Structure formats: structure tokens, C-alpha cells
Amino acid sequence: MIWRLGKIGCERLVKLPYDFEVEYLESTGTQWIDTGILADENTSIKATLKTISTGNKNWFGGSVSGSASYASGFCFNSYSNSQIEYFFGRSGWKVVSIPDIVGRVFDLEFGKNAVVIDGSTISTPSHYTFDEQTKTITIFVRNGGTGYIDGQLYSFQIYQNNILVRDMTPVRFTNELGQSEGAMYDRVSGKLFRNKGTGSFIYGPDKIPVETDRYVQDCLVAMWDGKENAGVGLHDANATVWKDLVGGGLSQFSATPSWAQNGLSIVPSNNTITFNSPDALLALASSGFSIEIVAYMQALATTRFYYIVDSTTSSNTIGIFTHSSSAMFILQKLGSLANVVAYGNNMTFPDSASCATVYDSGLSVNNSQFYQNGEYSMRRTNTSTLSPSALYAIMRDNGPTGIYHSLRIYSRALTAAEIAANYAVDKARFGI
């Protein structure tokens, strides 16, 4: 059981009805949750979701009785690999195109004012005359529907008249048979909401607490820190090598580096330095890896602010770099630079960013993802498996100006929660 400090008259420890919070709860198509809440025209949802398989399937919803219940209901569906569908009262069904919505985590806000995905309004219900609902909101299926979703649920909140009435997070607990079982815990009511369907939920790994003084350690194979360039707790303003704080190796530069107190200076006088670390690339697995770069960008002269390659040329880029003076972050698949397609967010100089690129060969679509300052930013589907070699490593060139604060390499795909946790450390450590 989890114990948490609470306030009920006086401070005391409150025993919670679960063992651990987990990153997500996953339905395989037969499991579902009943929230016990009837929707009305002032009901809204905030959730973080990931649809696994394509098809017209229900994520959540309530409805009225009768054959046309879906058309007078309150529901949100996955419609195809690039479309969603929703109903709000008598608005009728609406299908909206969202490129590559399947296979990635996204944030949803759903209500009468707008349907918002990842911060962008994608649709607004045109008519929302609302019939009195007779069936409560259920998750992983619309109440009264048959299209069970195959998906992962990271969080689920229900608001009535802007008042939070359900604040649900995935957990695992030990059931009456002594078995570990996945469920949703509601922080508002203090109740556990269990599977109403058949079979069992799959649940993700235990949620990692956000610590602002410690990066995720599991499968961290290399780490260079600008404040501690010469070892743990050591900074050398005259260092000619950069020490890997995890592997202990000394990474060489092709020219004399210049150091600031919190990182490696990037100035025109040394803009062709190549930073070699073949041992770090040897540890990367073709099944998945993650690369995180923290940098302050004062100006960008042309292209390629930073990137990581697996050969002596830039033809096999697997990392992050900028494209032209617009500073568009790019996630590059294995192949020549001519195949680059711009995705991501423009940045205004000067600016700082903590950037992560994640590759997971276990995903058939969107297997390469990019995060900026702890938040999901873009995705790519790589047609070729990325398999770094031992030849080369981390480079920068073509006239950028700024500071490298930190570089971390993991031999697996980090989760969204882990990337957010690492960003919290970067934010506290480097003030980004």
C-alpha cells in the first residue's frame, strides 16, 4: 500500500488503496472502466491517451438510450490512422483529420467549446443541444457501444461546470486473490475504479517520481555535463577533453575547446570542432535508444547546430539538428540529408532547450519521436532500422553560437514520463 501525508483535521498518513502508480493502463479490446459520471452540456474531459490499433473504436463516452444513442451522446473515437471522430449532444458525428494520430501519446481536451489535441484546436461542435444522458461515461468504450479501443491511458480528468469531479491516474494493486491488477485511482473520491470487462488490463512500469536533482539512471550509458566537465563535482576551464560521467571515458576534440561555467562554448573560432565518443555509440541497441541534448542557442549562422552520426560523414544522422536559419528541429531517419523533411517547432534566438530524440523499433508507426522541454513535439516513421556503428559520434559545425550544457545517451527508448523527469532536472540545473 502507498502511504501519503494528508490533512484531515490534522496532519496524518493516509493509506491509499494501491501499491504503485504506473505510467499507463492498457486495454487489449475487452477491458473498460465506468467513471460513474453522467455527462451534460457542461461536461469536459482532459486526458492523455495513446491509440494502438486503427479502426473506428471508442475511447470514451456516455449516451442516451435508444437506437440513435450515439448521435445524442458524448463520446470521442479513434476513426482511422489519421482521423478522429466525436459526438457532442446533437452535433452529429464529426470526423477530423489528424496525421499519424495512432501510435503516439497525445493530450486531449474535449468539451462544448472545442476539441483540442496537443494544444491545438482541431474542431468546435457546431450544435450542441444536449439530451439528458442515461448512461455514464465509460473509458476504453462508449457506454452502450461495441467498438472497444486498443489503447493506453495515462491520465483522465472529468470536469462539471469547470469543477474537477474525477482525477484518475493508472495504478496497480494487489487484489483479493493476491494478484497484481491494473486499475484507475481517482484522487477526488479516493476510490479505485476496476475493470468492468473481461480479461485483465495491461499496465505500464511503475511511475518514476520526478526528482530535480537526479537524472533517470536505467540504461544511461553516457553522460557529459558542462558544469562537471572533468568529473563528478569537477569543472576545468582549461580542459582539452570532456569526461563521460557514466562510462568514465575521455572524449576528444579535434580543436581546442572553450568552456563556460555551465557548458561547452560554441563560438565561431571553434565551430568546426568534432567531439568523438565511439564507445557511447557501441552501447546503442538497434531495438531502441534515446539521445538528449541540452543547449543554449544564441545565434545560428547556417545549418546543423548539433547532430549525432554513426559514420565519418554526416550521411547517417540519428540525432537532432537544425535546418536552415529558421532553426527547425529535425528528426532524421537513416539515409542521406537530402531525405530530410522538416518537422517540429521554430525557435527564436536566443533560447535554451532540452531536446530528446527517441527510437523504438517495437513500434510499427511513429517509431522515432522528438521531445522539446519535456513535451512531445513530433514523430517520424523510419522505414529502416537504425543501427549505430562504432565509428563516430557527436559533431557540430557551420557556425552556431551558444553553449552545450549536457548530453545524455540511453541504450533504450525512454518513456514520456522519464523525458519529463529529466527535463525537470535540466530546468533546475541549467535554468532553461
Sequence and secondary structure as in RCSB ss.txt:
>XXXX:A:sequence
MIWRLGKIGCERLVKLPYDFEVEYLESTGTQWIDTGILADENTSIKATLKTISTGNKNWFGGSVSGSASYASGFC
FNSYSNSQIEYFFGRSGWKVVSIPDIVGRVFDLEFGKNAVVIDGSTISTPSHYTFDEQTKTITIFVRNGGTGYID
GQLYSFQIYQNNILVRDMTPVRFTNELGQSEGAMYDRVSGKLFRNKGTGSFIYGPDKIPVETDRYVQDCLVAMWD
GKENAGVGLHDANATVWKDLVGGGLSQFSATPSWAQNGLSIVPSNNTITFNSPDALLALASSGFSIEIVAYMQAL
ATTRFYYIVDSTTSSNTIGIFTHSSSAMFILQKLGSLANVVAYGNNMTFPDSASCATVYDSGLSVNNSQFYQNGE
YSMRRTNTSTLSPSALYAIMRDNGPTGIYHSLRIYSRALTAAEIAANYAVDKARFGI
>XXXX:A:secstr
 EEEEEESSSEEEEEES SEEBS EEE SS  EE      TTEEEEEEEEE S SSEEEEEEE SSTTGGGGSEE
EEEEETTEEEEEEGGG  EEEE TT BTSEEEEEESSS EEETTEEEE  S        EEEEESEETT   B  
EEEEEEEEEETTEEEEEEEEEEEE TTS EEEEEEETTT  EE   SSS  EE  B     TT    TTEEEEEE
STTTTBTTB  TT SEEE TTT  EEEESS  EEETTEEEE GGGTT EEE HHHHHT BTTEEEEEEEEEEEEE
SSS SSEEBSSSSSTBB SEEEETTTTEEEE  SB GGG    S    SSEEEEEEEEEETT SSS EEEEETTE
EEEEE  SS     SS  EE  SSEEEEEEEEEEESS   HHHHHHHHHHHHHHH  
